Amino acid sequence: MRTNVRTVFDLPTRFAAVPFDLALVLAVTVLADVAVLVAGPRLLRLGAAALLLFFLPGYAVVAALYPRAQLDRPDAAGRVGIGLAERLALSFGASVAIVPLVGLTTWQIATLDGGPVAAELWRARTTPLAVLTVVVVGGCTAASVRRSRLPDHQRFALPYGEWIDAVRQALGPSRGLLDRVLTVALAASVLLAVGSLGYALATPVDGEQYTSASLLAPGADGEPVASGYPTDLAPGERAQLVLELGNHEGRQVDYSVVVRLEEVRTSGDGSTVTGATELERLAVTVGAGETRTIRHTVTPRTTGDRLRLTYYVYRGDAPATPSRESAYRVLYLWLSVGEG
């Protein structure tokens, strides 16, 4: 006759003050923070972001609100606690409610006095990530304190000993080979389903990826505007212009910009470049979702009534001879440069 012996796992004394599930949440939060902040595999960062957005903050808050395990009968105050399934469902719901509040609050705090610099930090996700981590740590601390004030039999604890026993029995020698294979396949299917759900939640539907490019001029107050362009210049006269690049590619992009002053002959079939002088090359790095403005000066030396100041924008390195066909974006401004 086979006797079932329940395995008991005792944590070391130095860890006894922190319940196992709360210690696990804190450890996973630290690892998720590192995965999100440090450049690494995209799938790893997405998984970490899914945990931080949809589970960890809610679990910590729910643990603080419900320190009791699910009891067979109400205690003296009529409380019965909640089970693991309800706790997990509430953790997801609480996270969905907490994260938008954290985003709105940290945005207001970051831009209150810090201006553009603080806003850039917020866009880098350091501020909301730090606040979410504080929420998790605060919730776990409150949960640990509240559980310590309850009798041992009323404190919530993960039944990991029972889970390990169940796995051992399911994969033990008393089970047939087919049963063990089916058990492993079922466990793998569940893990795959959970991973797929987390990936879907953490990965937004990709919209159109593109780069916006604009050629502007400094306004009366110094801010770039789409008016007041220099059009009539003397040879050697300096003209102030502003190039604006908006990166909507979903990743950091290194742009190369070639600025040329071109002599153009127009006809009914289009225009033909009959001569060109390269004025400068610009190298600009723009982070995902950011917009950079590049103020610069052009000094045309070629004379003519209809010259075209053309900006050829490339992702990556630009070729020795740029063209409309090879460029990612093309901007131009018509100029008239007199004889002086």
Secondary structure, DSSP 8 states (H G I E B T S, - for coil): ------------GGGTTS-HHHHHHHHHHHHHHHHHHS---HHHHHHHHHHHHHTHHHHHHHHHH--B---SS--TTS-----HHHHHHHHHHHHHHHHHHHHHHHHHHHHHSSHHHHHHHHHTTHHHHHHHHHHHHHHHHHHHHHHHTS-GGGB----HHHHHHHHHHHHSTTS-HHHHHHHHHHHHHHHHHHHHHHHHHHS------EEEEEEEEE-TTSSEESS----EE-TT--EEEEEEEEEESSS-EEEEEEEEEEEEEEETTEEEEEEEEEEEEEEEEE-TT-EEEEEEEE-----EEEEEEEEEEEES---SS--TTT-SEEEEEEEEE---
